[in-house]
Amino acid sequence: MAASLGILSLPKSHLLYVLHLVILPNNLQHFFMFGRHSRHSLSLCLPPPRSLDQHPAENDLSDYRKRLLVHLLPAYVTAREILDISHEKQARQYNWHHRPVQFEPGDLVWVTGLSGIAKVKWRGKKLSPRRDGPYRITQRLSQLTYSLIHTITGQQLSPIDVDRLHPQDYSFTIVD
């Protein structure tokens, strides 16, 4: 059993494919092709099956299964490594832009009406306020959610995600 590893470069599409050729006994060839990106599928190109007039015996299937597992294990390990690299990159990007915000009960905050893509898509008119408030934090429900009460109207909001909260930067006094 011999194996070789070759790299093919496609200049027009700028994709890099790794081709893994496995030559089994009886000159059967299996090709494993991996895309450059972790989302690319793993292509396994098998030769056409031999036509048999009789059903294969159980031990033939067992041997074939064992051989297939031996040859697919390197493909699985490579795919797992590509996924791990992708997950590490995504975690690094998230941690780079993450702002650790912790609020305590009693803090004054402003609440963004919408967050994420909805903020851009459904934003109000040009001069409409982007945040509502001020709200006072009444309870911390989890690491990421809080229960709030509006300081003027007394409206209760629960649960509100930390991404929608912004600390109040200036002093605010309530006039009764």
N, C-alpha and C positions, 0 to 999 in steps of 0.2 A: 504494500500500500504506500503510495507516494503522494505527497501534497506539495503544491507550489502556490505562491502568492504573487499576483501581478497587479499593477496599478495602471488603469487606463484613464487618460485625461481627454475630455471632450471640450475643445476650445470654444465652440460656438455657444454652448449652453452653460459653460463654466461649472460643470458638475464633475465631481470626482467619484468614480466608482471603484470599489475594491472587488476584484474577482478572485474567488477562492476555488481552485480546481482540485477535486478529490478523485483519484483514480482507484476504483475498487478492483477486486479480483474479477476476472473474466472481461477486463477492459471496459467496464461500465464507468461512465463519467458522470459526476454530479457537480453542478456549478452553484456556488452561493454568491449572490451579488448583493452588496450593501450600498445604499446611497450615502451621500456625503452628510446628509442631515439626519437627525435621529427620527424624524417623522417619515422618512422614506421607508418603504416596505422592504422586507427581506425577501428576495426572490430566490426560490429554489428551483433550478431547472433540472428536471429528471429526464432520463431517456424514456422513450415510449416503452410501455410494458410489453413483455414477451407474451405472445399468445400461447396459452396452454389449453390442451384438450381436457386435462384433468385438473381437479382442484389441488392447490398446494397442500402439503402436509403441515401439521401444526408446528413441527420442529423447524420447517423451512421458514414459516412466518416468524417464529421466535428468533431464529438466526438473523433474518432480515431486519427485524425490529432492533436487535442488539447492534448490528452494523450501522443502522440509521442513527441510533442514539450516539454511537461513538463519533459519527461524522457531523451530527448536528450540534453536539455540545460546544465545539469551538465557535460555531455561528451564534449560539445562544449567549456565550460568554462575551463575544464581541458586541452583540446587540445590547447586552446589559451594561457594558462599559460605556457605550455611546449614550445610553439613557442616563446613566449616572453623571456623565460629564454635562449633559444638558440640564439635569436637575441642579447641579452645583452652580452652573452659570445663571439659571433663573433665580436661585436663592441669593446669589451674590448681587444680582441686579435689584432684587427686591430690598435687600438689606441696605444697599447704597442709597436708595431713595426713601427709605422708611424713616418717619419721624416718630420717635418714641414719645407719646403723649400720655401722661397720667393725670387724671383729675381727682380731686378729693371732694367729698360732700361739702357743699357750701360754696364752691367755686362758681364764679359767673362765667358763662360761655355764650357764644353765638352759634346758631344752628344753620348750616347750609341747607337750603330747600331741597336740592337734588345733588347727587354725587355721581362721579364717573362719567360715562358717555351721556347719560341723561342730562347732566349739567350743561353740556354743549348743545345737545339737540333741542331741549325744551326750555332753554333759558328765556327769561321774560324780556320785556322791552329794555331798551338801552339804559334807561335811568332807574329801572326798578331795583329794589334792594336785593343784594345777593345773599344776605344772611338775615335771619330772623332772631329776635331776642331783645334783651338779654334773658337767659334762662339760668336758674340756679340748680346745681346738681343736688338731688336729694338722696340718691342711693347708687352705689356701684353694683350692677347686677353681675358682671363678669369682667374679665380683663379688657374686653372690647365694647361692652355696652353699659349704658348709664340710664338712669331714670331722672327726668328733668321736670321742673315746674317753672312756668313763665313768671317773671317777677312782677309784672304789671297786671295781667289778666288772670293769673292763677291757673292757666291751662296746663294740664298734666300730659307729658309725653313720655312714653316708655314702650319698648326699649329703643334707644338711639345709639347707633354705631359711632365709635370714636372718630372715624374718618369724616363724619359730618360736623364734628364739634371744633370750634376755634376758641382759644382763650380770649377773654376780654382784656385788651391791652391798656385801657384807661380806666380811671376810677368812675364809678357810677353811683349816684345816690338816688334813692326812690323818694319822691315827694308825695306825701299823702294828702 
